[in-house]
Amino acid sequence: MNQEKPKDQLHGITLENILIALVDHYGWDGLGQLIDIRCFQSDPSVKSSLKFLRKTPWARAKVEALYLKLKE
């Protein structure tokens, strides 16, 4: 009777940590090629990218999906 909810794989991981892990793995150029977002392609920084991603749900979803794919 005790049904378990599927675990949220991103639980406890901050957006900043996700972004830093992706940049460490792919670099800004690679990340900009994989996800077509201007903040990754034109003068990228963690701070400006976080600001954009926090305001833009579709972009954040793409970043989180790429992170989950990386961790498989």
N, C-alpha and C positions, 0 to 999 in steps of 0.2 A: 504494500500500500504506500510505502514511502518512495515516491518517484523522485529521482535525482534530476535536477535541471542540468542542461548541458553547460559545461564550464566555459566562462568567458575567457578566451585565451589571452586577451589583452588586460585582464584584471590586474591592477597594481603596477602597470607599466605606463609611464607618463608619455604624452605626445612628444615631449622633448627627447626622451630616451629613444623612442622609436625613430625619430628623425636623425638623431646622432648615429644610431646603429646603421641606418640606411646610407647615410653619407660616408661613414667609415667603410662600408662594404662596396658601394657603387661609385662614390665620389659625386660631386655636384653635377659633372657632365653626364655621367651614366644615369643618375637619378632624373635629370632633365630630359633625357632621351626616353626613359621608361614611362615617366609621367609628364605629360605635356602641360606644365604649369610654369608661367613666366618667372615666378619667384625662385624657381630652381635653375633657370637659364640665364637670367640677367642680374648680375651682381648679387649672387645668392648669399644668404647668411641664415644662421639658425633662428635668430631673433625675428627677422622679417618673414621667414617662412612660417614660423609658429603663429605669428599674428594673422597671416592669411589663412592658414589651416584651421585655426580656431573659429574663424568667421565663415568658413566655406565647407559645409558638410560633405559635398560630393568629393572635394579634393582630399579631405581628411580620410574619407572612406577608401580612396585609392591608395593613399599612403599606408593605412593600416592593413589593407589587403596585401600589398607588396611586402610589408614586414612579416605578416603571417606566412607568406610563401617562402620568404627567406629563412624562416625558422623551422620549416618542415624537414 
